[in-house]
Amino acid sequence: DYENKLSDKTKMTSGAKVAFSEFENDVSVETLINNAWTFDDQFTNKSDLKEKIYALYTAFDITANPKNVFKLGMRYEYTDSNLTTEKEGVVVDRQFGKLFPSLFYSRNINENQGLNLSYTKRITRPTFNEMAPFAIFLDPNTFFFGNAGLQPAITDNYKVEYRYKSYLVAVQYAVEDSTIARFQDRVNLEENQQAFEPINMSSTKALTGSLSAPIYIGNTITIQNNFLLQWSQNNSYYDDDFIQFEQVNYSFNSSFNITLTPSFSGELSGFYRSPSLFGRSTIEAIYGLNLGLQKKFANGSSLRFNLRDAFNSVEFSGGTDLPDQGFKTYGTFDFSNRTFSVSYSTSFGNQKIKQARNRTTGSEEERNRIQ
């Protein structure tokens, strides 16, 4: 990375990045037939993914005056991906380059008001876990499956924000090609099997309005409220049939923080989300509630108690309904449980020693693809 202050009002940053990734996946499933274990060809394969990413970027921060700030950026990425398997040979051999511009304008209207305008183009790469052609069985005919041929998604994002004191209103419009949708249904009638796998949708569009509205009651109570209203359109294919879904949904989350004494505080937080689209599927309404208490001691230590998902309500229920394809599913996924935790923290040693710098590296983005 390189940084240069061109003038009192303009700063330039530039940089380059090279990332090499190699991912190997070896999976096999055996079935006991006539007292002999036999490999199931449908779930047995070995694959090797090699990926090279080269990137260059440059950005300018321009402070025209105390009220107007501009940020202009351009990034170029070139990707070379090669995926081979023992059974199919070369599955993916893809090379492509793309420009990713970004524009940002900030207007400080006065002490209480501000306006932000932005446009960004970004890339979302599939995680290695999503690409791994694994099979996790829920029962002999129902399983999670990876998708080695997943492509990255490209998003154009437009956003307007208006701030009044501590209130924030935002409107955002996003168009994404090859959207990555996780846990999508696929049914094989001949084999009587149902699989959940990540897929690339054709495209998605979303228009979102949001409001952040904090409430302060004296110096002891803070209530942070966030509202979101969204129209979304998902376009995809099932087999060779084009399908389109549209829906309007809303969500609300709030956190109630109270300081009972200088050393004792509590937090109550919760959320609600109306029925919403999830790729080709529809998810029913979902809600959750969390509770936290903290006690600070004179020596700088603290004791915390947390209750997460108090009603054990955070579960995803819904399914896919495609009447023209004669396809309808329904299921519930529960990835969360009511959890109680107690933690105690304290510091040891010389508190005057300078802490180590929190440094991120160029490989951070690639490591985040393992989840």
Helices and strands as residue ranges (DSSP letters): E 2-5, E 10-27, E 30-33, E 36-39, E 45-65, E 68-85, E 89-108, E 113-124, H 128-131, E 135-139, E 142-145, E 153-164, E 167-177, E 180-188, E 193-200, E 203-217, E 221-238, E 241-261, E 264-273, E 276-278, E 281-283, E 286-296, E 302-308, E 316-319, E 321-322, G 323-325, E 327-328, E 331-333, E 339-345, H 364-367
